[in-house]
Amino acid sequence: MSKVEQIEQQVRALSSGELASFREWFLKFDWEAWDRELADERIGIREQREQGLQRPGAADHAFADGTAASGAGGANAATASGSWSADRR
């Protein structure tokens, strides 16, 4: 029998008061674990940002004149390179 199956069996055997206490403890435990996970992600993002790795390949999305692309289909994406104009039909 696995650990999880053993725990399930033990939880089923709890009285209603014990189950309420366990539920309260587990919710707190789960929230704290979630908070730690989010904090770890924030630390990782901050470290990436400090190392200049936040957006790998971001330099590949700049125009020849050094300006950054505004995104696919953005107003500047079509005109910044000078490849076509808005008046073109």
N, C-alpha and C positions, 0 to 999 in steps of 0.2 A: 504494500500500500504506500502511495506517495505521501509526501509531507502535506500537500494540499488536501488530499483525501482525508488524512488524519485530522487536519484542522477543521474541515467541513463536518466531519463526524462529531468532533468536540463542540463545535458551534451549535449543531442540532441538539445536543444534549444540555445546553444551557437553559436555566430557568428564564422566565420573562424579564426579571430584574437583572440577571447576569447578562442577558442578551442586550438589554438597553445600555448597560454600562460598557459592554464590548463595542456596541455600535457607536457610542459617543467617543470612546477611545480611538476606534478605527477611523472615524471621520477626521478627527484631529490629526492622527498619524498620516492619513492620506493627503490632507491639505498641506502639511509640513513637507512631505515628500515632493509634492507638486511645486511648492514655493522654492525648494532647493533646486529642482530641475530648471525652473525658470531663471533663477539666479545664476546657475551654471551657464545657461544659454546666453544671458546678458554679458557675463564675463567673457565668454568666447567671442561674442560679437565685438565687444570693446577691444579685445586683444587683436582681432582681425583688423579693426578700424585703425588701431595704432600702428599696425604693421603694413597698412595700405592694401590689405587684402579683402576689404569689405565687398568690393565688386570686381571680382576677377575678370579680366578682359575688357574693363570699362574703356581703356584707351583705344580698343578696337572700334569703339562706337563714336569716335570723334571725326569731324570732317577734316579735310586737308588743311584748311586755314586754322585749325586748332579749336574751333568751337565744337561744343558737344551736341550730339543729336538729341532732339527733344522726345524721341520715341517713335515707334512705327506709325506712320500716317500723320504725324504731327505737322503743324503748319510750317515749322522751320525745316523739317526733314526734306521737304520737296524743294524749297527755295534756297536753303543755305549753300548747297553745292552749286547752285546756278545751272543745274542741268535742264530745268524747264521753268516757265513762269506761270503765274496764276491766270494770265490772259490767254494762254494757249488753249485752243479749242480743237 
